[in-house]
Amino acid sequence: MAQAVIIGAGPAGLMAAEELSAAGHDVLVAEAKPSVGRKLLMAGKSGLNLTKDEPLETLLHSYGDAASWLRPMIADFDATGVQRWAQGLGQEVYTGTTGRVFPTVMKASPLLRAWLSRLEAAGVQIRTRWRWLGWDRDALLFETPDGEQRLTPDVTILALGGASWARLGSDGQWAKILGGAGVATAPFAPANAALSVGWSDHMRPYFGSPLKSVRWKADKLQSRGEATISATGLEGGGMYSLTPALREGAPLYLDLLPDLDLAALQSRLDGKKSKTTLSQWLKKSLRLPPQKIALFHEMTKSNGLPQTRWPEALKHLPIRYDSLRPMDEAISTAGGVKRTALDGGLMLTAMPGVFCAGEMLDWEAPTGGYLLTACLATGKWAGRSAAEWLQAR
């Protein structure tokens, strides 16, 4: 009989298992899907961004309103801690020019295999296809291939993820269970989400084209990151950090030439020959790629745009969008277990002995290593807190 049961075998759950087993406790990890770390593996397909190599205060800034809450956890396991942890698993890492940290092999699978081997050597048991159904009095109730199973551990850690990418395991169904038990939760909302844009046929040839060297702005948020024109709208890291403002319907603006100021653009326009058309000027004088020119026309319907407004429109192009893409398509979600429902060790105040970690907590962060850092840090914190709680009993 395991002293500790961890529900959810993503980064937060596995890190909690590592902490508890290191403290000498018997640990069982229950995972609803047929295999573990599915979202981690998916994220690693394009290069596993482990963390962002930044000073603590800079790192914390990306967690917005949740920064003060997460501060002790991330301070305990910051970007340096994440890198040392990966290296301890035999995975060499490197830091890119933007400060993003990746395994040298880029993929997530070697790291996950090494991690699972270490957990197995520590005696951690992992059960897949074990879907948690809630509690039956004091027992955890699971649906398993062998029928219903009931476990009554001394401590439980929930690391059930958010409510996006349900096919990988994060379906958010746990919110109903915890809500029914009196745990305060915030509604889920998409984070790091793409935008729905109703393109005209004019844009069809540019689907899949990148928008590079641009600056995005929505309310008080700005980003110099890239995005891609897709069949359904716009997506990419450059836009994802603006999701908190876009969720509220804030207008979105794009600077197509962030390295040229308005005066420089006006000077180039003043030197334009009178017979040069807008498209010719954008292509030949400003050397904009076809997708930027197409987007400029799409958003300005520029046949009627006076020449005097060309520079301003290039620097402050309104991007008409319909909404965020559906939440299940989002990379992550906001919402989840509220800070007020937890004590300083991430234990539910309404349910002594039950801890929470990872994306199921009510915080959000942009892509770029921040998501994984906080999942690992909160998993480590919850695991250590659970071990201390067991010790004090």
C-alpha positions as CSV (number, residue, x, y, z in Angstrom):
1,M,0.0,0.0,0.0
2,A,1.6,3.3,-1.1
3,Q,2.0,6.0,1.5
4,A,1.6,8.6,-1.3
5,V,-0.5,8.5,-4.5
6,I,0.1,11.0,-7.2
7,I,-2.6,11.5,-9.8
8,G,-1.2,12.6,-13.1
9,A,2.1,11.6,-14.7
10,G,3.1,14.9,-16.4
11,P,6.1,17.0,-15.3
12,A,4.5,18.2,-12.1
13,G,3.4,14.8,-11.0
14,L,6.7,13.1,-11.8
15,M,8.6,15.8,-10.0
16,A,6.4,15.3,-6.9
17,A,7.0,11.6,-7.1
18,E,10.8,12.2,-7.2
19,E,10.6,14.4,-4.1
20,L,8.5,12.0,-2.1
21,S,10.5,8.9,-3.0
22,A,13.7,10.7,-2.2
23,A,12.3,11.4,1.3
24,G,11.8,7.6,1.7
25,H,8.1,7.2,1.0
26,D,6.4,4.6,-1.0
27,V,4.9,6.3,-4.1
28,L,2.3,5.2,-6.7
29,V,1.6,7.4,-9.7
30,A,-1.7,7.0,-11.5
31,E,-2.1,8.1,-15.0
32,A,-5.4,8.0,-17.0
33,K,-3.7,7.7,-20.4
34,P,-1.9,4.6,-21.8
35,S,1.5,6.3,-21.3
36,V,3.1,9.1,-19.3
37,G,4.4,12.6,-20.1
38,R,2.3,12.8,-23.3
39,K,2.1,16.6,-23.4
40,L,5.8,16.9,-22.6
41,L,6.6,14.6,-25.5
42,M,4.4,16.7,-27.8
43,A,6.0,19.9,-26.7
44,G,9.4,18.3,-27.4
45,K,8.6,17.5,-31.0
46,S,9.7,21.0,-32.1
47,G,12.5,21.2,-29.4
48,L,11.9,20.9,-25.7
49,N,12.2,24.4,-24.2
50,L,13.1,23.5,-20.6
51,T,13.4,27.0,-19.1
52,K,14.5,30.6,-19.8
53,D,18.0,31.5,-18.6
54,E,17.1,34.7,-16.8
55,P,17.6,36.2,-13.4
56,L,14.9,35.3,-10.9
57,E,13.1,38.7,-11.0
58,T,13.0,38.7,-14.8
59,L,11.8,35.2,-14.8
60,L,9.0,35.9,-12.3
61,H,7.8,38.9,-14.3
62,S,6.4,36.5,-16.9
63,Y,4.0,35.0,-14.4
64,G,2.0,38.2,-14.1
65,D,-0.4,38.4,-11.1
66,A,0.7,34.9,-9.9
67,A,4.4,36.0,-9.5
68,S,4.1,36.7,-5.8
69,W,2.4,33.4,-5.1
70,L,4.9,31.4,-7.2
71,R,8.0,33.3,-6.0
72,P,9.2,30.9,-3.3
73,M,8.6,27.8,-5.5
74,I,10.4,29.2,-8.5
75,A,13.2,30.7,-6.3
76,D,13.7,27.2,-5.0
77,F,13.8,25.7,-8.5
78,D,14.7,28.4,-10.9
79,A,16.3,28.3,-14.4
80,T,19.6,27.2,-13.0
81,G,17.9,24.5,-11.0
82,V,16.1,23.2,-14.0
83,Q,19.3,23.0,-16.0
84,R,21.1,21.2,-13.2
85,W,18.2,18.7,-12.9
86,A,18.3,17.9,-16.6
87,Q,22.1,17.5,-16.5
88,G,21.6,15.2,-13.5
89,L,19.5,13.0,-15.8
90,G,22.4,12.8,-18.3
91,Q,20.9,15.4,-20.6
92,E,23.3,18.1,-21.7
93,V,21.6,21.5,-22.4
94,Y,22.4,24.6,-24.4
95,T,21.1,28.2,-24.2
96,G,20.0,29.8,-27.5
97,T,20.5,33.5,-28.4
98,T,17.2,34.4,-26.8
99,G,18.0,32.7,-23.5
100,R,15.8,29.7,-24.1
101,V,17.3,26.5,-22.8
102,F,17.0,23.2,-24.7
103,P,18.4,19.7,-24.3
104,T,21.3,19.4,-26.8
105,V,19.4,16.5,-28.5
106,M,16.3,18.8,-28.6
107,K,13.9,16.0,-28.1
108,A,11.9,15.2,-24.9
109,S,12.0,11.5,-25.2
110,P,15.6,10.9,-23.9
111,L,15.0,13.0,-20.9
112,L,11.7,11.3,-20.1
113,R,13.3,7.8,-20.4
114,A,16.1,8.8,-18.1
115,W,13.7,10.3,-15.6
116,L,11.4,7.2,-15.6
117,S,14.4,4.9,-15.1
118,R,15.5,7.0,-12.1
119,L,12.0,6.9,-10.6
120,E,11.8,3.1,-11.2
121,A,15.1,2.6,-9.5
122,A,13.8,4.6,-6.5
123,G,10.8,2.3,-6.3
124,V,8.1,4.6,-7.7
125,Q,5.2,2.6,-9.2
126,I,3.4,3.9,-12.2
127,R,0.0,2.7,-13.2
128,T,-1.4,3.7,-16.6
129,R,-5.0,3.6,-17.8
130,W,-6.0,4.5,-14.2
131,R,-8.6,7.2,-14.5
132,W,-9.4,9.0,-11.3
133,L,-13.2,9.2,-10.6
134,G,-13.0,11.1,-7.3
135,W,-13.4,9.9,-3.7
136,D,-15.6,7.1,-2.3
137,R,-15.6,8.3,1.3
138,D,-12.0,8.3,2.3
139,A,-10.8,6.2,-0.6
140,L,-9.5,7.4,-4.0
141,L,-11.6,5.7,-6.7
142,F,-10.1,4.7,-10.0
143,E,-11.4,3.2,-13.2
144,T,-8.8,0.7,-14.4
145,P,-8.4,-2.1,-16.9
146,D,-9.0,-4.5,-14.0
147,G,-12.1,-2.8,-12.8
148,E,-12.6,-0.2,-10.1
149,Q,-9.8,0.2,-7.6
150,R,-9.8,2.0,-4.3
151,L,-6.8,3.4,-2.6
152,T,-6.5,5.0,0.8
153,P,-3.0,6.6,0.9
154,D,-1.7,8.8,3.7
155,V,-1.2,11.6,1.3
156,T,-2.4,12.5,-2.2
157,I,-1.0,14.9,-4.8
158,L,-3.2,16.0,-7.7
159,A,-1.2,17.0,-10.8
160,L,-4.1,16.8,-13.3
161,G,-3.2,19.5,-15.8
162,G,-5.4,22.2,-17.2
163,A,-8.1,22.0,-19.8
164,S,-6.4,22.1,-23.2
165,W,-5.2,19.3,-25.4
166,A,-7.6,16.8,-23.9
167,R,-6.4,14.0,-26.2
168,L,-3.1,14.2,-24.3
169,G,-4.8,13.9,-20.9
170,S,-5.6,17.5,-19.7
171,D,-9.4,17.6,-20.0
172,G,-10.2,19.6,-16.9
173,Q,-12.8,17.1,-15.7
174,W,-11.3,17.2,-12.2
175,A,-12.7,20.7,-11.6
176,K,-16.2,19.2,-11.2
177,I,-14.9,16.8,-8.6
178,L,-13.0,19.4,-6.6
179,G,-15.8,21.9,-6.9
180,G,-18.2,19.3,-5.5
181,A,-15.8,18.9,-2.5
182,G,-16.0,22.6,-1.8
183,V,-12.6,23.6,-3.3
184,A,-12.6,27.1,-4.9
185,T,-11.6,27.1,-8.6
186,A,-11.4,29.8,-11.2
187,P,-13.1,29.0,-14.6
188,F,-10.7,27.8,-17.3
189,A,-9.7,30.1,-20.1
190,P,-7.4,29.7,-23.1
191,A,-3.7,30.8,-22.6
192,N,-1.0,30.9,-25.3
193,A,-3.8,30.7,-27.8
194,A,-4.1,31.3,-31.5
195,L,-6.5,33.8,-33.0
196,S,-9.4,33.2,-35.3
197,V,-9.4,35.5,-38.3
198,G,-12.0,35.4,-41.1
199,W,-9.6,35.7,-44.1
200,S,-10.7,36.7,-47.6
201,D,-9.6,34.5,-50.5
202,H,-6.9,37.0,-51.1
203,M,-4.9,35.5,-48.2
204,R,-5.2,31.8,-49.2
205,P,-1.8,31.7,-50.9
206,Y,-0.1,32.9,-47.8
207,F,-1.4,30.2,-45.4
208,G,1.7,28.8,-43.5
209,S,3.8,31.9,-44.2
210,P,5.7,33.3,-41.2
211,L,5.6,36.9,-40.1
212,K,9.1,37.8,-38.9
213,S,10.6,41.0,-37.6
214,V,7.4,42.4,-36.3
215,R,6.0,43.9,-33.1
216,W,2.6,43.0,-31.7
217,K,0.7,45.1,-29.2
218,A,-2.6,44.5,-27.3
219,D,-3.5,46.9,-24.5
220,K,-0.3,47.1,-22.3
221,L,1.3,44.0,-23.7
222,Q,3.9,43.9,-26.4
223,S,5.9,41.3,-28.2
224,R,8.6,41.1,-30.8
225,G,8.0,37.4,-31.5
226,E,7.1,35.7,-34.7
227,A,3.7,34.4,-35.8
228,T,2.3,32.4,-38.7
229,I,-0.6,33.0,-41.0
230,S,-2.8,29.9,-40.8
231,A,-6.0,28.9,-42.6
232,T,-7.9,29.7,-39.4
233,G,-6.1,32.9,-38.3
234,L,-2.8,33.7,-36.7
235,E,-0.7,31.6,-34.4
236,G,2.8,31.6,-32.9
237,G,4.9,32.6,-29.9
238,G,4.8,36.2,-30.8
239,M,1.0,36.3,-30.2
240,Y,0.7,33.9,-27.4
241,S,2.1,36.2,-24.7
242,L,-0.7,38.7,-25.6
243,T,-3.5,36.2,-24.8
244,P,-4.4,37.8,-21.4
245,A,-5.3,41.0,-23.2
246,L,-6.9,39.3,-26.3
247,R,-9.1,37.2,-24.0
248,E,-10.7,40.5,-22.9
249,G,-11.2,41.6,-26.5
250,A,-8.4,44.2,-26.6
251,P,-7.6,45.6,-30.0
252,L,-4.5,44.1,-31.7
253,Y,-2.0,46.1,-33.6
254,L,1.0,45.1,-35.6
255,D,4.1,47.1,-36.4
256,L,5.4,45.6,-39.7
257,L,8.7,47.5,-39.6
258,P,9.7,47.8,-35.9
259,D,13.3,48.7,-36.8
260,L,12.2,51.8,-38.8
261,D,10.6,54.7,-36.9
262,L,7.8,56.8,-38.3
263,A,10.1,59.6,-39.4
264,A,12.3,57.2,-41.4
265,L,9.2,55.8,-43.1
266,Q,7.9,59.2,-43.9
267,S,11.3,60.1,-45.4
268,R,11.1,57.1,-47.7
269,L,7.6,58.0,-48.7
270,D,8.6,61.5,-49.5
271,G,11.2,60.1,-51.9
272,K,8.7,57.9,-53.7
273,K,8.1,58.6,-57.4
274,S,4.6,59.8,-58.1
275,K,3.7,56.9,-60.4
276,T,4.8,54.2,-57.9
277,T,1.9,52.3,-56.5
278,L,1.5,51.3,-52.8
279,S,2.3,47.7,-53.6
280,Q,5.4,48.7,-55.6
281,W,6.6,50.9,-52.8
282,L,6.1,48.2,-50.1
283,K,8.0,45.7,-52.2
284,K,10.8,47.7,-53.8
285,S,11.4,50.5,-51.3
286,L,10.6,48.8,-48.0
287,R,11.4,45.3,-49.2
288,L,8.5,43.7,-47.4
289,P,7.9,40.0,-48.1
290,P,4.7,39.0,-50.0
291,Q,2.9,37.8,-46.8
292,K,3.4,41.1,-45.1
293,I,2.2,43.1,-48.1
294,A,-0.8,40.8,-48.4
295,L,-1.7,41.2,-44.7
296,F,-1.3,45.0,-45.0
297,H,-3.8,45.0,-47.9
298,E,-6.1,42.6,-46.1
299,M,-6.4,44.7,-43.0
300,T,-6.5,48.2,-44.6
301,K,-8.5,47.4,-47.7
302,S,-5.9,49.8,-48.9
303,N,-7.4,50.8,-52.3
304,G,-9.0,53.6,-50.3
305,L,-6.1,54.3,-47.9
306,P,-4.7,57.9,-48.5
307,Q,-1.0,58.0,-49.1
308,T,-0.5,60.2,-46.1
309,R,-1.6,57.4,-43.9
310,W,0.6,54.7,-45.3
311,P,3.5,55.1,-42.7
312,E,1.1,55.2,-39.7
313,A,-0.7,52.1,-40.9
314,L,2.6,50.2,-41.4
315,K,3.6,51.1,-37.8
316,H,0.2,50.6,-36.2
317,L,-1.8,48.2,-38.4
318,P,-5.1,47.2,-36.8
319,I,-5.5,43.4,-36.9
320,R,-9.2,42.5,-37.1
321,Y,-9.9,39.1,-35.4
322,D,-13.0,37.2,-34.4
323,S,-11.9,35.6,-31.2
324,L,-9.4,33.3,-29.6
325,R,-9.3,29.8,-31.0
326,P,-11.1,27.1,-29.0
327,M,-9.6,26.4,-25.6
328,D,-8.7,22.8,-26.4
329,E,-6.4,24.0,-29.1
330,A,-4.6,26.3,-26.7
331,I,-1.1,25.4,-25.5
332,S,-2.1,26.0,-21.9
333,T,-5.0,27.4,-19.8
334,A,-5.6,30.0,-17.2
335,G,-7.9,29.2,-14.3
336,G,-7.9,26.2,-11.9
337,V,-7.5,25.8,-8.2
338,K,-7.4,29.2,-6.6
339,R,-4.6,30.4,-4.4
340,T,-7.1,31.0,-1.6
341,A,-8.0,27.3,-1.6
342,L,-4.4,26.3,-0.7
343,D,-1.9,26.8,2.1
344,G,1.7,27.7,1.6
345,G,2.7,24.1,0.9
346,L,0.0,23.7,-1.9
347,M,-2.2,21.6,0.4
348,L,-6.0,22.1,0.0
349,T,-7.2,23.8,3.2
350,A,-10.5,22.0,2.8
351,M,-8.9,18.6,2.4
352,P,-5.9,18.0,4.7
353,G,-3.4,15.6,3.1
354,V,-4.4,16.5,-0.5
355,F,-1.9,18.7,-2.4
356,C,-2.1,20.2,-5.9
357,A,0.6,21.1,-8.4
358,G,1.3,22.1,-12.0
359,E,-1.1,23.6,-14.6
360,M,-4.2,22.8,-12.6
361,L,-3.3,25.7,-10.3
362,D,-4.6,29.1,-11.2
363,W,-1.6,30.7,-13.0
364,E,-0.5,31.3,-16.5
365,A,2.7,32.2,-18.3
366,P,3.8,32.6,-22.0
367,T,5.7,29.9,-23.9
368,G,9.4,30.1,-23.8
369,G,10.3,27.8,-20.9
370,Y,8.1,29.5,-18.3
371,L,5.3,26.9,-18.4
372,L,7.6,23.9,-17.8
373,T,9.6,25.7,-15.2
374,A,6.6,26.4,-13.1
375,C,5.1,22.9,-13.5
376,L,8.4,21.4,-12.3
377,A,8.8,23.9,-9.5
378,T,5.3,23.5,-8.1
379,G,5.6,19.7,-8.4
380,K,8.8,19.8,-6.4
381,W,7.2,22.1,-3.8
382,A,4.1,20.0,-3.4
383,G,6.2,16.8,-3.2
384,R,8.4,18.3,-0.5
385,S,5.5,19.7,1.4
386,A,3.7,16.4,1.3
387,A,6.8,14.7,2.7
388,E,7.0,17.2,5.5
389,W,3.3,16.7,6.3
390,L,3.8,13.0,6.5
391,Q,6.8,13.4,8.7
392,A,4.8,15.7,11.1
393,R,2.0,13.2,11.5
